[in-house]
């Protein structure tokens, strides 16, 4: 590995450390899954309903919280699948609702 390549990697790593919270201390993890383990993630017109609902929300909002995204996606997916698919989520930090921009 050349010196320049190592220097670029270090600066990317340092940028990552500045932009992201240290996830090892359980202070910033949010997981939103397309469906419960007992359900299949459905597709309509060749696209996943879960992904389509996320993209739809992101087109409507320039900035939002993870909680807003989670609420919209949960409602929209259940509407689009007549309740047959229900996204689930897990939060490691219940005291902070991350802002996405």
C-alpha positions in Angstrom: 0.0 0.0 0.0 1.5 3.3 -1.0 1.8 6.2 1.4 -0.9 8.3 -0.5 -3.3 5.4 -0.5 -2.9 4.9 3.3 -3.3 8.6 3.9 -6.6 8.7 1.9 -7.9 5.7 3.9 -7.0 7.4 7.2 -8.7 10.6 6.2 -11.8 8.6 5.1 -11.7 6.8 8.4 -11.4 10.0 10.4 -14.3 11.5 8.4 -16.4 8.5 9.2 -15.5 8.8 12.9 -16.6 12.5 12.9 -19.9 11.8 11.0 -21.1 8.6 12.8 -21.6 7.8 16.4 -19.6 5.0 18.0 -22.1 2.2 17.7 -20.3 -0.1 20.1 -21.7 1.9 23.0 -25.3 1.3 22.0 -25.9 5.0 21.4 -27.1 5.3 17.9 -28.3 2.0 16.3 -31.7 1.9 14.6 -32.8 -1.0 12.5 -35.9 -1.0 10.4 -36.7 -4.4 8.8 -39.1 -4.9 5.9 -41.2 -7.5 7.6 -41.5 -9.7 10.6 -39.6 -13.0 10.6 -42.8 -14.9 10.0 -43.8 -12.8 6.9 -42.5 -12.5 3.4 -41.5 -9.1 2.1 -43.8 -8.4 -0.8 -43.2 -6.9 -4.2 -45.6 -5.0 -6.4 -44.8 -4.2 -10.0 -41.3 -5.6 -9.6 -40.3 -3.4 -6.7 -40.2 -4.2 -3.0 -43.0 -2.5 -1.1 -40.7 -1.6 1.8 -38.1 0.1 -0.4 -40.7 1.8 -2.5 -42.3 3.3 0.7 -38.9 4.6 1.9 -38.1 6.2 -1.4 -41.6 7.7 -1.6 -41.1 9.3 1.9 -37.6 10.6 1.0 -39.0 12.3 -2.1 -41.6 14.1 0.0 -39.2 15.2 2.7 -35.8 16.8 2.5 -35.1 16.4 6.2 -36.8 14.1 8.7 -36.3 12.1 11.8 -35.9 8.3 11.9 -39.1 8.2 13.9 -41.0 10.0 11.1 -39.6 7.6 8.5 -40.4 4.6 10.7 -44.0 5.7 11.2 -44.6 6.5 7.5 -43.0 3.3 6.2 -44.9 1.1 8.7 -48.3 2.7 7.8 -47.6 2.8 4.1 -46.3 -0.8 3.8 -49.3 -2.1 5.7 -51.7 -0.1 3.5 -50.0 -1.4 0.3 -50.1 -5.0 1.4 -53.5 -5.1 3.1 -51.8 -5.7 6.5 -50.0 -8.8 5.2 -46.5 -7.2 5.7 -45.6 -5.3 8.8 -42.1 -3.6 9.1 -40.5 -3.9 12.5 -37.8 -1.9 14.1 -35.2 -2.0 16.9 -33.8 1.0 18.6 -30.7 0.9 20.9 -31.2 4.6 22.0 -34.7 5.5 22.9 -33.8 9.0 23.9 -32.6 10.4 20.6 -34.5 10.5 17.3 -31.8 10.9 14.6 -32.3 13.6 11.9 -31.7 12.4 8.3 -31.0 15.0 5.6 
